[in-house]
Amino acid sequence: MWIASRWLSSRRLKFASGRRSKADVEYMKGLVEAGAFRPVIDRTYPIEQIAEAHRRVETWHKTGNVVVTF
C-alpha cells in the first residue's frame, strides 16, 4: 500500500494494529497517571451536532481528535 500511495498522493498511509498487550496498557496507564500523556482535541461537539462533527473529520483539516459529548 505504501508504494501505491507514494505514486498517487503526497500523503503516506499509516496503519496501526488494534492489538494491545497488557504491558502496553500498563505503560499508557503510567503515562496518563504521570500527566505525561495529553491527547490533542481539535473540537468538541454535542450529540445533536453529530453531522457537523462528521463533516469536520471529512475535511482532513482537523489537528487532533473530534469529541462528541452526550
PLY file of the C-alpha trace (Angstrom):
ply
format ascii 1.0
element vertex 70
property float x
property float y
property float z
element edge 69
property int vertex1
property int vertex2
end_header
0.00 0.00 0.00
2.86 2.40 0.80
4.28 2.11 -2.71
0.94 2.89 -4.39
0.25 5.80 -2.06
3.64 7.29 -2.84
2.80 7.49 -6.54
-0.80 8.59 -6.08
-0.52 11.09 -3.28
1.88 13.09 -1.16
0.24 11.63 1.96
1.61 8.39 3.30
-0.77 5.90 4.78
-0.04 4.63 8.26
-1.77 1.64 9.72
-1.95 0.86 13.42
-2.65 -2.52 14.85
-5.64 -2.87 17.14
-3.84 -5.39 19.31
-2.66 -4.26 22.70
-0.73 -6.26 25.22
-1.11 -5.94 28.98
2.32 -4.29 29.07
1.18 -1.67 26.53
-1.92 -0.85 28.58
0.10 -0.59 31.79
2.63 1.68 30.07
-0.13 4.00 28.82
-1.76 3.98 32.26
1.53 5.10 33.77
1.85 7.94 31.27
-1.71 9.13 31.95
-1.26 8.98 35.72
2.05 10.87 35.49
0.47 13.56 33.34
2.90 12.82 30.50
0.18 11.88 28.01
-2.01 14.67 26.74
-4.46 13.90 23.96
-4.92 16.55 21.30
-8.58 17.54 20.91
-9.44 19.56 17.83
-13.09 20.27 18.63
-15.91 19.05 20.84
-19.48 18.71 19.57
-22.72 17.86 21.39
-24.51 14.76 20.11
-27.10 16.98 18.43
-24.37 18.22 16.06
-23.05 14.80 15.05
-23.41 15.63 11.34
-21.21 18.73 11.74
-18.64 16.66 13.66
-18.56 14.11 10.86
-18.13 16.86 8.26
-15.20 18.25 10.28
-13.46 14.88 10.22
-14.05 14.51 6.47
-12.32 17.84 5.70
-8.87 16.47 6.69
-8.21 19.82 8.39
-8.55 18.58 11.96
-5.44 18.77 14.11
-6.48 16.24 16.74
-9.42 14.17 17.82
-13.01 15.26 17.36
-15.01 14.53 20.51
-18.79 14.00 20.62
-20.43 14.52 24.02
-23.77 13.20 25.27
0 1
1 2
2 3
3 4
4 5
5 6
6 7
7 8
8 9
9 10
10 11
11 12
12 13
13 14
14 15
15 16
16 17
17 18
18 19
19 20
20 21
21 22
22 23
23 24
24 25
25 26
26 27
27 28
28 29
29 30
30 31
31 32
32 33
33 34
34 35
35 36
36 37
37 38
38 39
39 40
40 41
41 42
42 43
43 44
44 45
45 46
46 47
47 48
48 49
49 50
50 51
51 52
52 53
53 54
54 55
55 56
56 57
57 58
58 59
59 60
60 61
61 62
62 63
63 64
64 65
65 66
66 67
67 68
68 69
